[in-house]
Amino acid sequence: MPELPEVETVRRGLAPAMIGARIETVELRRGDIRFPFPPRFRERLTGKRITDVARRAKFLLVKLDSGETLIAHLGMSGSFRIEDERVGEFYTPRSKDPKHDHVVLRLDSGKTITFNDPRRFGFMDLAEDGGLDAHPRLAGLGLEPLSDSFDAARLAALLASSGAPLKSALLDQKRIAGLGNIYACEALWRAKLSPFRPAGRLARARGGPTKAATALAEAIRAVLKEAIDAGGSTLRDHRQADGALGYFQHSFDVYDREGKPCRRTGCRGTIARDMQSGRSTFYCRRCQK
């Protein structure tokens, strides 16, 4: 499933094509994706102007001048294709089977935005702007790890009361929003921290951050920013909005490297794989403590 960097990459690709444009027509090629579309979905989108394209955790938020926001989730295989009908230019190659094109938005700029999702785990919904934070998909989401307020002190405070293993706590979306399995593994390796270390140990007895918390906060921000710059990670389905593949998978230090030598200078360890909460955890037993 796409994580924060993949969704942010898609957002950055969609924003220039969508912001300021008016939705002229909406074509729904089925009655649902993962969930049924909300009532009067087509009518509530048609004729509305797009004022912003934002992101919250792993959700895309397309803000409309009607006071509503289109919430979109990519699921496991969802992608957006941008085409310009006036000049015949395809921003995104037709690399996906068109039979999986489920939602088509035609804009007054001549561009068409198509949502394609072969496995149909993605979904779309609409919410009033004033109630967006209370929407069932968004309510209770934690701190954005790329926000200005995310630092070692906030990380330590978020984890102070947790007795869960560190990686499991990092994946709790009520604590940190958008951080997923791949980047949690990579950040923990960079910070030299075991994924099995009790999460609460990142806070001192009086509540302040430990050196480990400082290292981890810096690693989380760094790995997410580098992944976004690389267009995310393409393991199976992810594509950027221009159709290009992500390239961060070529920079993985631990994820999906079971049995390979640790890349840390001076470490003679081997990357191991264990299961935590039903997810694969990749780490080095030798240098991650």
Secondary structure, DSSP 8 states (H G I E B T S, - for coil): ---HHHHHHHHHHHHHHHTT-BEEEEEESSSBSSSB--TTHHHHHTT-BEEEEEEETTEEEEEETTSEEEEEE-TTT-EEEEEETTTTEESS---S-GGGEEEEEEETTSEEEEEE-SS---EEEEEEGGGGGGSTTTTT--B-TTSTT-SHHHHHHHHTT--SBHHHHHT-TTTBSS--HHHHHHHHHHTT--TTSBGGGGB-TTS-B-HHHHHHHHHHHHHHHHHHHTT---SSS---TTS----GGGG-SSTT-TTSB--STT---BEEEEEETTEEEEEETTT--
